[in-house]
């Protein structure tokens, strides 16, 4: 998954983290793997997997 933060700060919000966990939980029984969730900002990006948030 990937999305941008118009503010430019790629730091994941609590809503980003909770939404990711919900989607992973819903997708798993369907045989769908979510490999990462990347948030793009003005000066970089954040990987929830890399940050051990998923």
Backbone as ProteinMPNN parsed JSONL, in Angstrom:
{"seq_chain_A": "XXXXXXXXXXXXXXXXXXXXXXXXXXXXXXXXXXXXXXXXXXXXXXXXXXXXXX", "coords_chain_A": {"N_chain_A": [[0.853, -1.162, 0.0], [0.373, 2.302, -0.541], [0.514, 5.778, 0.113], [0.216, 9.383, 0.151], [1.247, 12.133, 2.243], [-0.105, 15.17, 2.35], [0.838, 17.231, 3.946], [3.524, 16.972, 3.866], [5.105, 15.714, 5.727], [6.198, 12.541, 6.285], [5.698, 10.91, 8.481], [4.026, 8.243, 10.039], [0.635, 8.421, 11.043], [-1.472, 7.727, 13.915], [-3.892, 6.904, 12.909], [-3.125, 5.988, 10.363], [-1.606, 3.744, 11.095], [-3.499, 2.143, 12.461], [-5.395, 1.755, 10.395], [-3.85, 0.311, 8.58], [-3.34, -2.056, 10.046], [-5.958, -2.991, 10.217], [-6.607, -3.446, 7.5], [-4.683, -5.392, 6.834], [-5.564, -7.443, 8.521], [-8.103, -7.973, 7.449], [-7.464, -8.696, 4.843], [-5.864, -10.998, 5.029], [-7.428, -13.503, 5.508], [-8.443, -13.751, 2.993], [-6.386, -14.529, 1.474], [-4.638, -12.584, 0.676], [-1.65, -10.849, 0.783], [-0.221, -8.181, 2.513], [2.522, -6.436, 1.903], [3.909, -4.125, 2.649], [3.494, -0.744, 3.803], [3.805, 2.266, 2.492], [4.487, 5.628, 3.124], [4.53, 8.664, 1.556], [6.28, 11.693, 1.607], [7.149, 15.205, 1.39], [9.957, 15.424, 1.641], [10.916, 12.818, 1.666], [10.247, 9.389, 2.633], [8.274, 6.971, 4.492], [8.335, 3.719, 5.802], [6.085, 1.485, 6.986], [6.548, -1.195, 7.537], [9.343, -1.228, 7.704], [9.612, 0.336, 9.952], [8.714, -1.339, 11.818], [5.984, -1.389, 12.397], [4.057, -2.947, 11.468]], "CA_chain_A": [[0.0, 0.0, 0.0], [1.124, 3.556, -0.556], [-0.247, 7.024, 0.027], [1.04, 10.545, 0.467], [0.789, 13.083, 3.249], [-0.001, 16.509, 1.762], [1.595, 18.107, 4.843], [4.942, 16.794, 3.554], [5.73, 14.899, 6.773], [5.802, 11.152, 6.045], [5.531, 10.161, 9.723], [2.708, 7.612, 10.104], [-0.271, 8.822, 12.121], [-2.129, 6.59, 14.556], [-4.927, 6.448, 11.968], [-2.424, 5.197, 9.338], [-1.21, 2.473, 11.698], [-4.713, 1.358, 12.716], [-5.972, 1.379, 9.109], [-2.992, -0.737, 8.027], [-3.615, -3.285, 10.787], [-7.3, -3.452, 9.821], [-6.543, -3.978, 6.138], [-3.925, -6.651, 6.903], [-6.437, -8.441, 9.139], [-9.185, -8.307, 6.521], [-6.901, -9.293, 3.632], [-5.246, -12.314, 5.292], [-8.293, -14.659, 5.229], [-8.71, -13.806, 1.556], [-5.158, -14.958, 0.813], [-3.934, -11.402, 0.172], [-0.58, -10.396, 1.672], [0.193, -6.774, 2.431], [3.965, -6.517, 2.159], [4.391, -2.897, 3.276], [2.689, 0.462, 3.625], [4.746, 3.367, 2.315], [3.916, 6.973, 3.157], [5.425, 9.57, 0.845], [6.222, 13.099, 2.009], [7.91, 16.132, 0.548], [11.407, 15.196, 1.715], [11.267, 11.425, 1.919], [9.161, 8.426, 2.785], [8.314, 6.121, 5.677], [7.88, 2.352, 5.579], [5.567, 0.93, 8.235], [7.241, -2.451, 7.788], [10.69, -0.872, 8.147], [9.499, 0.912, 11.292], [8.162, -2.435, 12.635], [4.632, -1.017, 12.813], [3.133, -3.937, 10.902]], "C_chain_A": [[0.901, 1.227, 0.0], [0.14, 4.718, -0.576], [0.686, 8.174, 0.38], [0.425, 11.33, 1.616], [0.976, 14.479, 2.659], [0.774, 17.496, 2.645], [3.088, 18.049, 4.542], [5.677, 15.931, 4.551], [5.282, 13.451, 6.599], [5.594, 10.314, 7.313], [4.131, 9.556, 9.798], [1.891, 8.129, 11.291], [-0.841, 7.558, 12.765], [-3.213, 6.029, 13.643], [-4.306, 5.599, 10.859], [-2.105, 3.804, 9.868], [-2.431, 1.578, 11.91], [-5.344, 0.885, 11.41], [-5.169, 0.235, 8.498], [-3.268, -2.069, 8.718], [-4.979, -3.852, 10.405], [-7.276, -4.096, 8.444], [-5.786, -5.304, 6.111], [-4.81, -7.758, 7.468], [-7.569, -8.889, 8.233], [-8.656, -9.067, 5.308], [-6.393, -10.72, 3.85], [-6.176, -13.496, 5.013], [-8.639, -14.817, 3.749], [-7.482, -14.251, 0.76], [-4.352, -13.808, 0.233], [-2.907, -10.976, 1.211], [-0.307, -8.927, 1.433], [1.663, -6.764, 2.837], [4.506, -5.295, 2.878], [3.348, -1.815, 3.073], [3.668, 1.621, 3.635], [3.978, 4.678, 2.353], [4.956, 7.912, 2.565], [5.188, 10.994, 1.326], [7.091, 13.928, 1.104], [9.403, 15.789, 0.505], [11.784, 13.755, 2.015], [10.04, 10.55, 2.044], [9.338, 7.667, 4.095], [7.73, 4.765, 5.298], [7.38, 1.811, 6.916], [6.234, -0.394, 8.561], [8.645, -2.173, 8.329], [10.715, -0.305, 9.56], [8.927, -0.095, 12.295], [6.796, -2.07, 13.207], [3.587, -1.927, 12.184], [3.794, -5.288, 10.833]], "O_chain_A": [[2.035, 1.19, 0.477], [-0.921, 4.648, -1.197], [1.804, 7.961, 0.848], [-0.762, 11.202, 1.916], [2.11, 14.923, 2.485], [1.306, 18.487, 2.145], [3.835, 18.955, 4.91], [6.773, 15.454, 4.257], [4.096, 13.158, 6.752], [5.336, 9.114, 7.213], [3.144, 10.275, 9.638], [2.405, 8.255, 12.403], [-0.707, 6.46, 12.226], [-3.429, 4.818, 13.605], [-4.892, 4.595, 10.453], [-2.308, 2.806, 9.177], [-2.401, 0.394, 11.576], [-5.784, -0.261, 11.319], [-5.746, -0.707, 7.956], [-3.415, -3.095, 8.054], [-5.132, -5.068, 10.283], [-7.855, -5.164, 8.242], [-6.208, -6.24, 5.433], [-4.811, -8.879, 6.958], [-7.952, -10.059, 8.248], [-9.317, -9.975, 4.803], [-6.486, -11.555, 2.951], [-5.755, -14.43, 4.331], [-9.073, -15.883, 3.313], [-7.525, -14.341, -0.467], [-3.479, -14.024, -0.607], [-3.242, -10.766, 2.376], [-0.179, -8.483, 0.292], [1.998, -7.051, 3.986], [5.464, -5.406, 3.643], [2.432, -1.961, 2.264], [4.284, 1.921, 4.657], [2.946, 4.824, 1.697], [6.104, 7.954, 3.006], [4.048, 11.444, 1.44], [7.697, 13.417, 0.163], [10.031, 15.861, -0.551], [12.857, 13.496, 2.56], [8.944, 10.915, 1.619], [10.397, 7.709, 4.721], [6.748, 4.685, 4.56], [8.151, 1.691, 7.868], [6.466, -0.697, 9.732], [9.082, -2.803, 9.292], [11.705, -0.443, 10.278], [8.685, 0.235, 13.456], [6.485, -2.397, 14.352], [2.386, -1.712, 12.342], [3.178, -6.255, 10.385]]}, "name": "protein", "num_of_chains": 1, "seq": "XXXXXXXXXXXXXXXXXXXXXXXXXXXXXXXXXXXXXXXXXXXXXXXXXXXXXX"}
